[in-house]
Amino acid sequence: MEENIGANTSSNDGSNNRSSGGSKMRSVAVAATAIALLAIAIPFVWSPNEEGAKAESVAAAVTPAASHDTTSAPGDGAACMADAKPANWDFKLKDINGKEVSLSSFKDPNKVVLLNFWATWCGPCKAEIPGFVELQEKYKDKLTIIGYSVDDTAELAKKYAADYKMNYPILLGEGREDVQDAYGPIWGIPASFIISKDGKVCRKHMGIAPKAVFEKEIVALM
């Protein structure tokens, strides 16, 4: 699968709380945003469901369809990239309530995992959240979505999660780049990784993607 780099770098409230790691990501992602603007001219080949088309219009505006190929046949083997590698679970992080959480605690042989790198200052990240909330609710017995806030404080991320009714766990990466390095290189956000039930990183999205694409790839791994 080709990877789209239509990542966001816009910043607003809470910028004074950013860690040096977050500032570095935003700086690097400036170039990614410029490239993403060129990608708007690339023809789109997906056709989101009519019901979700309005909500996903932002995603369609900046994400070339070639980066989100959903032509694979169902089944773990076909649904995974040919070079799928094991996910790195060896991290302990804080959640928005200050509790230390092992990333490995989300491993479940009965569930697909979607690990999403995001931030409150990221516009495209915000556009993806409603779709993630719907997917988590719809497939709650077969899917775990994890939101990894790259540089927000616990207070800011907690308020944001409440405002957007985020029904999945939020972990904090402020001051940490090791997790990003383990799944990267990540040149900007949003960045999402779909992990199969046997722990392989089967799909990657570097940039915004529609809910319809995520759903098809997730269901294929169930």
NORBELQUI-V115566 format. One record per helix or strand of 3 or more residues. SS is the DSSP state (2 for helix, 1 for strand). FROM is the first residue (numbers start at 1). LEN is the number of residues. If there is no record, write none. Layout:
ss=SS from=FROM len=LEN
ss=SS from=FROM len=LEN
This chain:
ss=2 from=15 len=3
ss=2 from=20 len=20
ss=2 from=50 len=4
ss=2 from=57 len=6
ss=2 from=65 len=3
ss=2 from=76 len=4
ss=1 from=92 len=4
ss=1 from=100 len=3
ss=2 from=103 len=4
ss=1 from=112 len=7
ss=2 from=123 len=16
ss=1 from=143 len=7
ss=2 from=154 len=10
ss=1 from=169 len=4
ss=2 from=178 len=6
ss=1 from=191 len=5
ss=1 from=200 len=8
ss=2 from=211 len=11
